């Protein structure tokens, strides 16, 4: 698992959007360590930017591990510790207000990748013409879809669309979902906040992520987001194996 035969390229972008004054998103683009992350501070709550920035800062400070299982354990423990600290901070400094954030992290070693996530920030993979979402949102609307109450099409217009069921800092305990996946040469991965996929259709995400010139993918994605109403902050990291 310590194999590093694949080479990695990445690019990232974060913007407040056209409506909000503060950018509560944060991102980590640490290609040399095989670690990438996007965190989306919970809008409408006190210090959402503090929550997302804390997550990214602490992940950035971790010493990389050669073996992916060790690195995953380290990242998971870090997120659990941050959760406790944010809950305590909200209770003691902000009169019990929630200081929370989503997070999606991708770790890669050799031909193996792992995604850890809490909330509705997502990881997608583009392999040839196959574009798949490797995460499942921790949201009220996703729960309703899973239970068969509403369809995926209805979910896109649901009033519960932005109601999270999990976030780092929201509760005393947090469940972090972790999935492993295979990595192949030529794969492209997109980590993003909801400000990206809520404004762009999946067909647009596919076309933009497939851009032949990888060096222009981030530029094209950012431009496409800015050509929408951009009602929310939006952030993404694009990663390619070769």
C-alpha positions in Angstrom: 0.0 0.0 0.0 3.0 2.3 0.2 3.2 2.2 -3.6 3.3 5.6 -5.2 3.6 4.6 -8.8 0.9 6.9 -10.0 1.6 10.6 -10.5 -1.0 13.2 -9.4 -1.9 16.6 -10.7 -4.5 18.9 -9.0 -6.0 22.3 -9.3 -8.5 24.1 -7.0 -10.6 27.2 -6.7 -12.8 28.9 -4.1 -15.1 31.9 -4.4 -17.8 33.6 -2.2 -20.2 33.6 -5.1 -22.4 36.6 -6.2 -24.7 36.9 -3.2 -22.9 36.1 0.1 -20.3 38.5 1.5 -18.3 35.9 3.4 -16.7 32.8 1.9 -17.3 30.0 4.5 -15.8 27.4 2.3 -12.2 26.2 2.7 -10.1 23.7 0.7 -6.9 21.7 0.9 -4.9 20.9 -2.1 -1.9 18.8 -0.9 -0.9 16.8 -3.9 2.5 16.0 -2.5 0.9 14.2 0.4 -2.0 12.6 -1.5 -4.6 14.5 0.5 -7.3 16.8 -0.7 -10.3 18.2 1.0 -13.2 20.7 0.8 -15.1 22.0 3.8 -18.3 24.1 3.7 -19.0 26.1 6.8 -22.7 25.9 7.7 -24.4 29.0 6.4 -26.7 30.9 8.8 -24.7 29.7 11.8 -22.1 31.7 13.8 -18.5 31.3 12.6 -19.1 28.8 9.8 -15.8 30.1 8.3 -14.0 29.3 11.5 -15.3 25.7 11.4 -14.2 25.1 7.8 -10.9 26.9 8.2 -10.1 24.9 11.4 -10.7 21.6 9.6 -8.5 22.5 6.7 -5.7 24.0 8.9 -5.6 20.9 11.1 -5.6 18.5 8.2 -2.8 20.4 6.6 -0.7 20.1 9.7 -0.9 16.3 9.8 2.3 14.4 9.0 1.5 12.1 6.0 1.7 8.4 6.4 3.2 6.0 3.9 0.4 3.4 4.3 -3.1 4.6 3.4 -4.8 2.8 6.4 -2.6 4.7 8.8 -3.3 8.0 7.0 -7.1 7.3 7.1 -7.0 6.6 10.8 -5.0 9.8 11.4 -7.5 11.9 9.4 -10.5 10.3 11.1 -9.1 10.9 14.5 -8.3 14.5 13.6 -11.9 15.2 12.4 -13.3 13.6 15.6 -11.1 15.8 17.7 -12.1 18.9 15.8 -15.8 18.0 16.2 -15.4 17.9 20.0 -13.5 21.2 20.0 -16.1 23.0 17.8 -18.9 21.8 20.0 -17.1 23.0 23.1 -16.3 26.4 21.4 -20.0 26.9 20.5 -21.1 26.1 24.0 -18.6 28.2 25.9 -17.9 31.1 23.6 -21.1 31.5 21.5 -23.9 30.7 24.1 -24.6 27.3 22.6 -24.7 28.3 18.9 -23.6 25.7 16.4 -20.2 26.1 14.8 -20.3 23.5 12.0 -19.0 22.5 8.7 -19.2 19.7 6.1 -16.1 18.0 4.9 -15.0 15.7 2.2 -11.5 14.3 2.1 -9.7 12.1 -0.5 -6.6 10.2 0.3 -4.6 8.3 -2.4 -1.8 5.8 -2.3 -0.8 3.8 -5.3 -3.9 2.3 -6.9 -6.1 2.8 -3.8 -8.2 5.8 -2.8 -10.2 6.5 0.3 -12.9 9.1 0.8 -14.0 10.3 4.3 -17.0 12.7 4.5 -19.6 14.3 6.7 -22.4 16.4 5.3 -23.2 17.2 1.6 -19.9 18.1 0.1 -19.2 15.5 -2.6 -16.6 13.4 -4.4 -17.1 12.5 -8.0 -15.0 10.3 -10.2 -14.7 10.5 -14.0 -13.3 7.3 -15.6 -13.5 7.4 -19.4 -17.2 8.3 -19.9 -18.3 7.0 -16.5 -19.1 9.8 -14.0 -20.1 8.6 -10.6 -20.7 10.1 -7.2 -18.6 8.3 -4.6 -20.3 9.9 -1.6 -23.9 10.0 -0.4 -25.2 13.3 1.1 -25.9 13.4 4.8 -29.0 15.5 4.3 -32.7 15.4 5.1 -33.6 15.2 1.4 -31.3 12.2 0.8 -33.0 10.5 3.7 -36.4 11.1 2.1 -35.1 9.7 -1.2 -33.6 6.6 0.6 -36.9 5.9 2.3 -38.9 6.3 -1.0 -40.8 9.3 0.2 -39.7 11.4 -2.7 -37.9 10.8 -6.0 -34.4 12.1 -6.9 -36.1 14.5 -9.3 -38.4 15.9 -6.5 -35.3 16.1 -4.2 -33.8 18.7 -6.5 -36.7 21.1 -5.7 -37.3 20.1 -2.1 -37.5 22.7 0.7 -35.3 20.3 2.7 -32.5 20.4 0.1 -30.1 22.2 2.3 -31.0 20.6 5.7 -28.0 18.5 6.9 -28.3 15.5 9.1 -24.6 15.4 9.9 -21.9 18.1 10.2 -18.6 18.4 12.0 -19.3 20.5 15.1 -23.1 20.1 15.1 -23.4 17.4 17.8 -21.4 15.8 20.6 -20.7 12.7 18.4 -20.3 12.6 14.7 -20.3 9.6 12.4 -17.7 9.9 9.6 -18.5 7.8 6.5 -15.4 6.1 4.9 -15.3 4.3 1.6 -12.3 2.8 -0.3 -12.1 2.7 -4.1 -9.7 1.6 -6.8 -7.7 4.2 -8.7 -6.7 3.9 -12.3 -4.4 5.9 -14.6 -6.4 8.7 -16.2 -9.0 9.0 -13.5 -10.2 12.5 -12.6 -11.7 13.3 -9.2 -13.8 16.3 -8.3 -14.3 17.3 -4.6 -16.8 20.1 -4.3 -19.1 22.0 -2.0 -22.9 22.2 -2.8 -22.4 25.6 -4.3 -21.0 23.8 -7.4 -23.4 21.0 -8.0 -26.5 23.0 -7.0 -25.8 25.5 -9.7 -24.4 23.3 -12.5 -26.3 20.4 -14.1 -24.5 17.0 -13.9 -24.1 17.1 -17.7 -22.1 20.3 -17.3 -20.0 18.8 -14.5 -19.1 15.9 -16.8 -18.3 18.1 -19.8 -16.2 20.5 -17.7 -14.3 17.7 -15.9 -13.6 15.9 -19.1 -11.8 18.9 -20.7 -8.9 17.6 -22.7 -6.4 20.1 -21.2 -6.3 19.3 -17.5 -4.6 22.6 -16.9 -7.8 24.4 -17.9 -10.3 22.3 -16.0 -10.3 24.5 -12.9 -10.5 27.7 -15.0 -13.5 26.3 -17.0 -15.3 25.1 -13.9 -14.9 28.4 -12.1 -16.1 30.3 -15.1 -19.1 28.1 -15.4 -20.0 28.6 -11.8 -19.6 32.4 -12.1 -22.0 32.3 -15.1 -24.8 31.0 -12.9 -26.6 33.1 -10.2 -23.8 31.7 -7.8 -26.1 32.1 -4.8 -23.8 30.2 -2.5 -20.0 30.0 -1.9 -18.5 27.5 -4.3 -15.3 25.5 -4.0 -13.7 22.6 -5.7 -10.5 20.5 -6.1 -9.9 18.6 -9.3 -7.4 15.7 -9.1 -6.0 13.6 -12.0 -3.9 10.4 -11.8 -1.4 9.6 -14.6 
